[in-house]
Amino acid sequence: MDITVQELKKRLDEGDNNFVLIDVREPYEREEFNIGGQLVPVGSVMGAIPSLMDHKDKEVVVYCRSGNRSGMAKQLLVASGFTNVRNLLGGMLTWRENFG
């Protein structure tokens, strides 16, 4: 099940660190605005999977600008054996609409 910006913001505000946050945007997008996720551009996800395998049974939240690229990243991670991957619905566009 995917995650809303409201749910993610609440968890971040509460200091919840029981999940892995991955930003699949490009570096220039991250420089413009980010919420602190680990940067793994969507084109690099497959190459990064070996280094992410420690997290395969943890909750992983992926996000991008609109939710499309993170949806693709979610599919790649699930296909690689990750068991709890959630896409941030609406991505950073919806985040900024709600929280500025």
C-alpha positions in Angstrom: 0.0 0.0 0.0 1.3 3.4 -1.0 1.7 6.4 1.4 0.2 9.9 1.3 2.2 13.1 1.8 0.2 13.7 5.0 1.1 10.4 6.5 4.8 10.7 5.6 5.1 14.2 6.9 3.5 13.2 10.2 5.9 10.3 10.6 8.9 12.6 9.8 7.7 15.3 12.2 7.4 12.6 14.9 11.0 11.5 14.3 9.9 8.1 13.1 13.0 6.4 11.6 11.6 2.9 11.2 11.7 3.1 7.4 14.1 3.9 4.6 13.4 7.0 2.5 14.7 7.0 -1.0 14.6 10.0 -3.5 14.6 8.7 -7.1 14.8 12.2 -8.7 17.8 13.6 -10.4 20.4 15.5 -8.4 19.3 18.9 -9.7 15.8 18.3 -8.5 17.0 17.3 -5.1 19.1 20.6 -4.9 15.9 22.6 -5.6 13.9 20.9 -2.8 14.2 17.7 -0.7 12.9 16.1 2.4 16.1 14.2 3.3 15.8 10.9 1.5 18.8 8.9 0.2 19.4 10.0 -3.4 19.2 7.1 -5.9 18.1 8.4 -9.3 15.6 6.1 -11.0 18.1 5.2 -13.7 20.5 4.0 -11.0 18.0 1.9 -9.0 19.0 -1.5 -10.5 22.7 -0.8 -9.9 22.0 0.3 -6.3 20.0 -2.8 -5.4 23.0 -4.7 -4.0 23.8 -1.8 -1.6 20.1 -1.6 -0.6 19.6 -5.3 0.1 20.1 -4.7 3.9 16.7 -2.9 3.7 14.8 -5.6 1.7 12.6 -6.6 4.6 12.2 -3.0 6.0 9.6 -0.5 5.0 11.0 1.5 2.1 9.3 4.8 1.0 10.3 6.0 -2.5 9.5 9.4 -3.9 10.0 11.6 -6.9 8.5 14.8 -8.4 5.0 13.4 -9.2 5.0 9.7 -8.2 5.6 8.3 -11.7 9.3 7.5 -11.4 9.0 6.4 -7.8 6.2 4.0 -9.0 8.7 2.5 -11.5 11.4 2.3 -8.7 8.9 0.6 -6.5 8.2 -2.1 -9.1 12.0 -2.7 -9.6 12.5 -3.0 -5.9 9.6 -5.4 -5.4 10.8 -7.5 -8.4 14.1 -7.7 -6.7 12.7 -9.1 -3.5 11.9 -6.1 -1.4 8.8 -6.9 0.7 7.4 -3.5 1.9 7.9 -0.7 -0.7 5.6 2.3 -0.6 5.3 5.0 -3.3 4.7 8.6 -2.1 1.4 9.5 -3.8 1.8 12.7 -5.8 5.4 13.1 -5.0 7.1 16.4 -4.2 4.4 18.3 -6.2 1.7 17.2 -3.8 4.1 17.7 -0.8 4.7 21.3 -1.8 1.0 22.0 -2.5 0.3 20.8 1.0 3.3 22.0 3.0 4.9 24.8 0.9 
